[in-house]
Amino acid sequence: MGLLRPPWDTEGVDDYLPEENQPGGRENTTEPLDPRVVAPLLMWSIRVVEDLADDILAAWDERTRMTGRAHANPSSPEGAEALRAYLRPILSEGAPLPTATIRGNSGAARIYIAARTGSSLKQVQWAGRLHRLSRLAAERPGPCPLTTPVTGLIEGRFWRTSINFDEAGDLRRHLGTAAAVILLHLTGMRPQEVQALRSGCCPAPAPDTDGTTRHLIRSQVTGPADADLHEEEAAGPHLITGRHYRTSSTTTATTSVRARSAPSLGSRSPPSSAPSGSWNGWCHPANSCSAPATTTPTNADTRAA
């Protein structure tokens, strides 16, 4: 028994869809991305989340600890002596100076040096003026390697020898972007729903009575459009505005959720030394969602891999 060819296949879909500009219309007019763009983007997003996330999150944790330590270090004779010993080979032997670039301006990596030596930021600043470290940073810039071991592999080789102090933040943002790409592509969630994810929104599931393990992602989205919704629409679980939304998740997407909502991506309170506005509030514990979350791997995992 065959299936009839749908009329819109030959006549077009315009007569079977709502008008684009009609009042209250919800038609999506955004052109889809070409598969030749989406395929490599999704592939590398999965590689970043599954293969490199542990290294990136560990590096960000170390960077956060070093930043807090540098701001907390007191000015002491021991710190001053350790700083002199650290700078001695740089000044006398021409060794590279750990350098950081802020807003396009390069200089001595004060926070990194203070954390490594146990000296205070004021002591590092004073040494910078005394020895003209800004000039040395321009002449002999050096890296600020973290001690976090690199374990991620690409084609059987470590993806880098070490992660630099000042690139941990950029890598953290790339990881968050990769996780968002996977969630948007594999779960059907809309951007507002992905942005509203909180820590705990996808906990480890308990098997169903038949032994099936399913992951569900829960997202709560609230917006001003709530007041404009009709009463019958407001009860629809498919709406993203002001509704409690649940989405089935593939195993790859579940890994992305947990990478995106990891403590290193914002579920802890910011350190007292963190600049205002620098902490990601996506996963603040006050917004934690404790509802059970849980899906079995689907064909999307096979296609994406």
C-alpha positions in Angstrom: 0.0 0.0 0.0 1.5 3.3 -1.1 1.2 6.8 0.3 -0.3 9.7 -1.6 2.0 12.5 -2.6 1.1 15.6 -0.4 -0.4 18.5 -2.4 2.1 21.0 -1.1 4.9 19.0 -2.7 3.7 20.2 -6.1 1.6 23.3 -5.3 3.9 24.9 -2.7 3.3 25.3 1.1 2.0 28.9 1.1 -1.7 27.9 1.1 -1.1 25.5 3.9 0.8 27.7 6.4 -0.4 30.9 8.3 0.4 34.2 6.7 3.8 35.5 7.8 2.6 38.9 8.8 -0.8 38.1 10.3 -1.5 39.5 13.8 -0.2 37.1 16.5 1.5 35.0 13.8 4.3 32.7 15.1 5.7 31.6 11.8 9.5 31.3 11.8 10.8 33.3 8.9 14.5 32.7 9.6 16.3 30.9 6.8 17.9 27.6 7.9 21.6 27.2 7.8 23.1 25.2 5.0 23.9 21.6 6.0 27.5 22.2 4.7 27.8 24.8 7.5 25.9 23.0 10.2 27.6 19.6 9.8 31.2 20.6 10.6 30.0 23.1 13.2 28.1 20.4 15.0 30.9 17.8 14.6 33.5 20.1 16.2 31.1 21.3 18.9 30.7 17.6 19.9 34.5 17.1 19.9 35.0 20.2 22.1 32.3 19.1 24.7 33.2 15.4 24.8 37.0 15.5 24.4 38.2 18.9 25.7 35.6 20.0 28.3 37.5 18.4 31.2 40.7 20.2 30.4 39.0 23.6 29.9 36.9 23.4 33.1 40.0 22.3 35.1 42.0 25.2 33.6 39.3 27.7 34.5 39.2 26.3 38.0 42.9 26.8 38.4 42.7 30.3 36.9 39.9 31.2 39.4 42.0 29.9 42.3 45.0 31.8 41.2 43.1 35.0 40.8 41.6 34.7 44.3 45.0 33.9 45.8 46.7 36.9 44.1 44.1 39.3 45.4 44.3 37.8 48.9 48.1 37.8 49.2 49.4 40.3 51.8 52.5 42.4 51.3 55.2 40.6 53.2 59.0 40.3 53.3 58.7 36.7 52.3 56.5 37.7 49.2 59.0 40.4 48.2 61.9 38.0 48.4 60.1 35.3 46.4 59.2 38.0 43.8 62.9 39.1 43.5 63.9 35.4 43.0 61.3 34.9 40.4 62.3 38.1 38.4 66.1 37.5 38.8 66.6 35.2 35.7 64.2 37.4 33.7 66.2 40.6 34.4 69.7 39.1 34.3 69.5 36.3 31.8 67.0 37.6 29.3 64.3 35.0 30.0 60.8 35.7 28.7 58.5 37.6 31.0 55.0 36.2 31.6 52.8 38.6 29.7 49.1 39.4 29.6 47.1 41.5 27.1 44.2 43.6 28.3 42.2 45.7 25.9 45.0 45.5 23.4 47.7 46.6 25.8 50.4 44.1 26.7 52.2 44.1 30.1 53.5 41.9 32.8 50.9 39.3 34.0 50.5 40.8 37.5 47.9 38.4 38.8 49.8 35.3 37.4 53.1 36.5 38.9 51.6 37.3 42.3 49.9 34.0 42.5 53.1 32.1 41.5 55.3 34.0 44.0 52.9 34.6 46.9 53.6 38.3 46.7 50.9 41.0 46.7 49.6 42.8 43.6 51.0 46.0 45.0 54.5 44.4 45.3 54.3 43.2 41.7 53.1 46.7 40.6 56.0 48.3 42.4 58.5 45.9 40.8 57.0 46.6 37.4 57.7 50.3 37.8 61.2 49.7 39.3 62.3 47.3 36.5 60.1 48.7 33.7 58.4 45.3 33.2 56.0 46.8 30.6 59.0 47.4 28.3 60.3 43.9 28.9 56.9 42.4 28.2 56.9 44.1 24.8 60.5 43.0 24.1 60.4 39.5 25.5 56.8 38.3 26.0 56.4 34.9 27.6 53.5 32.5 28.3 51.7 32.0 31.5 51.2 28.2 31.5 48.9 26.7 34.1 49.8 23.5 35.9 46.6 21.7 34.9 47.6 18.6 33.0 46.2 18.3 29.4 44.4 15.0 28.7 42.2 15.7 25.7 43.3 14.1 22.4 42.7 15.1 18.8 43.6 12.4 16.3 45.5 10.5 19.0 47.6 13.5 20.0 47.3 15.9 22.9 45.5 19.0 21.6 48.1 21.3 23.3 51.0 21.1 25.7 49.4 23.4 28.2 46.7 26.0 28.7 47.7 29.6 29.2 46.3 31.6 32.2 44.9 34.4 30.0 43.2 32.0 27.5 41.2 30.0 30.0 38.4 32.5 29.8 38.2 32.4 26.0 38.2 28.6 26.0 35.5 28.6 28.7 33.3 30.8 26.4 34.0 28.5 23.4 32.9 25.5 25.5 29.7 27.2 26.4 29.0 28.1 22.8 29.7 24.5 21.6 27.3 23.1 24.2 24.7 25.6 23.1 25.1 24.6 19.4 24.6 20.9 20.4 21.5 21.6 22.5 19.9 23.8 19.8 20.5 21.2 17.1 19.8 17.9 18.9 17.0 18.8 21.3 14.7 21.2 19.4 15.0 23.7 22.2 14.8 27.3 21.3 17.4 29.9 22.2 15.4 31.3 25.1 15.1 27.8 26.6 18.8 27.1 26.3 19.6 30.4 27.9 17.3 29.7 30.8 19.0 26.4 31.8 20.1 26.3 35.4 22.3 24.0 37.4 20.5 20.8 38.2 18.2 21.0 35.2 19.4 17.5 33.9 20.3 15.3 36.9 21.2 11.6 36.5 18.0 9.7 35.9 16.5 6.6 37.6 15.7 3.7 35.2 12.0 3.3 34.3 10.1 0.2 35.2 11.1 -1.4 31.9 14.8 -0.6 32.4 14.8 2.3 30.0 16.8 5.4 31.0 15.5 8.7 29.8 17.0 12.1 30.2 14.8 15.2 30.4 16.0 18.8 30.4 13.9 21.3 32.2 13.9 25.0 31.4 11.9 27.9 32.9 11.5 30.9 30.6 9.7 34.1 31.7 9.2 37.2 29.6 7.0 40.2 29.1 5.0 38.5 26.4 3.3 36.4 29.0 0.6 39.2 29.5 -0.2 39.0 25.8 -0.9 35.3 25.7 -4.5 34.1 25.4 -5.8 32.1 28.3 -6.0 28.9 26.3 -2.5 29.4 24.9 -1.0 30.0 28.4 -2.0 26.5 29.4 0.0 24.9 26.5 3.2 23.1 27.6 4.8 23.9 24.3 5.0 27.6 25.0 8.4 29.0 26.1 7.2 32.3 27.6 6.5 31.9 31.3 6.2 28.2 31.1 7.9 25.2 32.6 9.3 23.4 29.6 10.6 19.8 29.4 12.7 18.5 26.5 13.8 15.0 25.8 17.6 14.8 25.5 20.1 12.5 23.6 23.2 11.3 25.5 25.3 13.8 23.5 23.0 16.7 24.4 22.9 15.5 28.1 26.7 15.7 28.2 26.5 19.3 26.7 24.0 20.3 29.4 26.2 19.1 32.2 29.3 20.8 30.6 27.3 24.0 30.2 26.0 24.0 33.7 29.2 22.8 35.4 30.4 24.7 38.4 33.2 26.2 36.3 30.6 27.8 34.0 28.9 29.6 36.7 27.0 27.5 39.3 29.2 28.7 42.1 29.1 32.2 43.6 31.7 34.5 42.1 34.9 35.1 44.0 35.0 38.3 46.0 37.8 39.6 43.7 35.9 39.0 40.5 35.2 42.2 38.5 31.5 43.3 38.5 29.6 41.6 35.6 32.3 39.1 34.9 30.5 36.1 36.4 28.1 34.0 34.4 24.8 33.8 36.2 23.3 31.1 34.0 23.7 28.4 36.7 23.5 30.3 39.9 22.5 27.9 42.8 19.6 30.2 43.7 18.0 29.3 40.3 18.8 25.6 40.6 16.1 23.3 39.1 15.8 20.1 41.2 13.2 18.4 39.1 14.1 15.0 37.8 15.6 15.0 34.4 16.2 12.2 31.9 16.3 10.0 27.2 17.6 7.0 25.6 20.2 7.6 22.9 18.4 8.3 19.6 19.5 8.2 16.0 20.5 11.9 16.4 23.6 10.7 18.3 24.6 8.3 15.5 24.1 11.0 12.8 26.0 13.6 14.8 28.9 11.4 15.5 
